[in-house]
Amino acid sequence: MEDEVDRLVAAWRRERPDLDVEPLEVLSRVSRLARHLDRARRLAFSEHHLEPWEFDVLTALRRAGTPYQLSPGQLLTQTLVTSGTMTNRIDRLAKKSLVERLPDPSDRRGVLVRLTDEGRDRADQALAGLLDQERAILAELSRAQRGELAGLLRQLTAPFDNIPG
């Protein structure tokens, strides 16, 4: 079975035989797969009236467990956005009644962001929809192949995820 990356690589080998284009065989596929996954994610989230960034914040809170709350700083760490962006996102989610701000009992100046019941329901439903989309994307691979691929991708992503700062 041939894909678009096979054609791209063949063209580069023909046009630039002096270059080793082997990295394209893996990373161009990862890049193309990321675009397909992004489309599938957007579809799954739109069915639940959520934007991808909304899903990211809501599910960070959902994963925190009862009472489904985190500080804005903890949300920053999990979603990799700036504090100004996070403040804006919390404001927008609060207007939709998906989260609420509460005083932090351990810090008089601090706040906690808590998932509302509506926010938890939307996060749960969107996650189920996302997993359906992702299972369809992975359907061609056996359980063993999925495990092997996950391990290989972990080797590539772990160094980026463990960079200090």
N, C-alpha and C positions, 0 to 999 in steps of 0.2 A: 504494500500500500504506500503510495507516494503522497506527500503533503506539500504545502506551499513552501516550507522551509527547504525541502529537498530541491525544489526548483530554484530557489534563491541561492543555495549553496552551489549547485551545479553552474549557475550563471557566473558566480564569483570565481569559481575554479577555472572556468573558461576564460574570463576576462582578466583575472589576476592570479595566474598560476604560481606567481612568486610568493603569494601570501598563504599562510596556514589559516584557513577559514573554519577549522574544526570547532572552535568555540561557538560559532553560529548555530551549529547543529543542536546544541543543547540550549543555549541562552535565547536564541530567537524563538524556539518553541516555548520556553518559559514565558517570554514576553507575550507571545500570541495567546497562550493559555491564560495569562493574567487578564488580557483584554476580554476574552470570552467569559472568564469568571466574573469580571466586573459587570458585564452585561447581565449575567445570570443573577448576580447579587442585586443589581438595580431593579430587575423584574420582581424578584422575591420581595424586596422591601416595598416597592410601589404598590403591590397588592395589599399591603398593610398600611399604606399612606405614610411611609417613612422614607427619609433620605438615608443614604449610607452613613453619613456622620451621625445621624440620630440613632441609628441602630448601634453604632459603635459605643456611644455614650450609654444608651439604655442597657446594652448587654454587659458593659463593664460594671454597672450597678447591679444587674441581675446576678452576675457571677460572684459578687461580693457576699451573697447569702443574706439571710434575714439579719437585720432589717433593711437590706438592699440600699445601703448608703455608703458614700465615700466622701472624702474631702475633695475640693477642687484640685488640690495638688496631686492626690492619688489618681484622679481622672486624667490629669495632664500626663502622668507617667504612663498610663495604660493606653492613651489615645494618641500620644506623640504630637500634640498641638501646643501652641503658645498659650499663656495665661489669658491674654486678651481674647483669643479665639474661643477658649473654653468658657469664659464669662459670657460671651455672646451666645454660645450654644446652650448653656444652662438657662439663660434668659428666654431663649426661644422655646426650649422644651417646657419650661415652667408656664409660659403663656398657653401652651397646648395641654396643660395639666398632666404632663407625663412624668414630671419630676417636681419636687418641692424643696425649698431651702429651709433648713432648720438651724438654730444656733448650736454651735459645737460646745457641749458641756465641759469639755476639757480645755477649751480655749475661748475666752470671752470675746475675742475679736473674730474668731473663726466661724465658718459655717459648714454644714454638712449638706450634701445633696442626696435626697432620698427619692427612690423610685415610687411613684404612686401605683395604686392597683391597676389603673388604666395603662400606665407605662409598662408594668410587668406583663400584663396580658398581651400588649402589642409586641414586646420583645420576644415573648415565648412563641407567639404565632409567626412572627417574621423569621425566627430561628428555624422553626419547623419547615417553613417554606424554603428557606435557604438550603437546608439539608436535603430537601427533595431535589432542588436544582443541582446541588453538588454531587449527589448520588448518581444523577443522570450523566453528569460529565465524566464520572469515574466508572461508569457501567462496563466499559470495555476491558477493564483490568480485573484480574482475580484478586481475592483477599491478599494472597501472598505478594502479588505485584504491587498492590497499593501499599503494603507494609514496606516493601523494598524501596519504592519510590519515596515514601515519607522519610525513611532513614537517609536516603541520598540527599534529599532536599534539606533535611535538618543539618547535614554536614555543611551545606553551602550557606544556610541562613544563620546558624549559631554564631559564627564570628561577628556578624553584623549586630545581632541581638545582645551580644555580651561586651560591646565596646563601652568602656567607662565614660560617664558624662552624658 
